[in-house]
Amino acid sequence: MKIKRKIIAVSGARSEYDLLYTTYEKLNTREDVDFGIIITGPNLSEKYGRTGDYIEKDGFKIIEKIYNLLDSDEKLARVSSIGIQIPQLAQSLNREKPDIVLVAGDREESISVTMVCAYMDIPVAHFFGGDIAKDGNIDNSVRYAAGKFAHIHFPTLEEHKENLIRLGENDWRIFVVGNPALDRFLSTPIQSKTKILRKLHADGWEKRPYCVLIQHSIITEVEQQDKHIRETLEAIRKSHIPCFINFPNSDAGSLALINAYQEYSRNYPEQFILFKNLDRETYINLLRNAHFLIGNSSSGLLEAPSLGLPAINVGSRQRGRVHGTNVIFVENIEFEIAKAIQFVQSDNGFLDQVKNCVNPYGDGKSSDKIVEVLTTINLDNNLIHKNITY
């Protein structure tokens, strides 16, 4: 009888869970895999919508819930949250003894998980490594450090693979798979604009174009977050376009964004609707029917091109990353943002370009490639014992 390969994923936030959902789903149905998820971070926070509840509803085996996120907007709190997370992760993985651990991206979980696994000789696969954003955010350092600790890499693009090789990683550890988020994104059933708006209690917006705002804090610009987000909100308000606002992530500085979002949705309820989290099907169809996406979310670069959706990226976040022709970049200045809002609604040449935009991040067929690697790669000392290649 073939022994099942035990694979555990660690999910700290709804964003990276959604990115890898299809991969998790396929692993979960494999007879040769024992799959489960450790939930931690904002996933377990009431403040950020307890998004871990969605993971449980999706039917995955929950290995452990690690409560580590401190309810504070300070930089020190985020560091302390990592310190709380590490020993609990180590205890859980020591008890479970997985064959492979999965973690994605550039949040604190990726550095915690890859570091713990490296010290414990547990093979860890890291997703989205080698990406470069020239915004000075801590996410870049976390992503690179996680890449050095990880044993298996699933970057999105060939140029990301080359960046990992320049960091001294072995070519044979790296598997370019595209963006696995597109697997679910493109296969999600289509819902009408009417149905989506009714679900979100915005029936009066049916005959009007609307936008979606997703803007996150940048840890190196914490003191400027209140000013920055109000520049964006004012530009949207004066454009008179209805706007759905998604809660920010848990980075330091997010409280200023949340306070501004609550203020505008309270003072201008006919124009702004704020939500903490939506189920994936609703969220994708909200974007499908939107006129444009605005803010600084990676969704504008990674997923919006597949929908032919214009994206206005505000500020320094995401700068320098590969992007499709659907994205335009502006500074945190109300006048510039307002100009961009007018442009993405009225410039026919740009709109035609967006409609025919090719997503540089893949075709929605990533998860099969990932699962094949995870179920066949040799789990030996050659994989575990790493050396810099130069």
Order of alpha helices (4+ residues) and beta strands (2+ residues): beta-alpha-beta-alpha-beta-alpha-beta-alpha-beta-alpha-beta-alpha-alpha-alpha-beta-alpha-beta-alpha-beta-alpha-beta-alpha-alpha-beta-beta-alpha-alpha-alpha-alpha
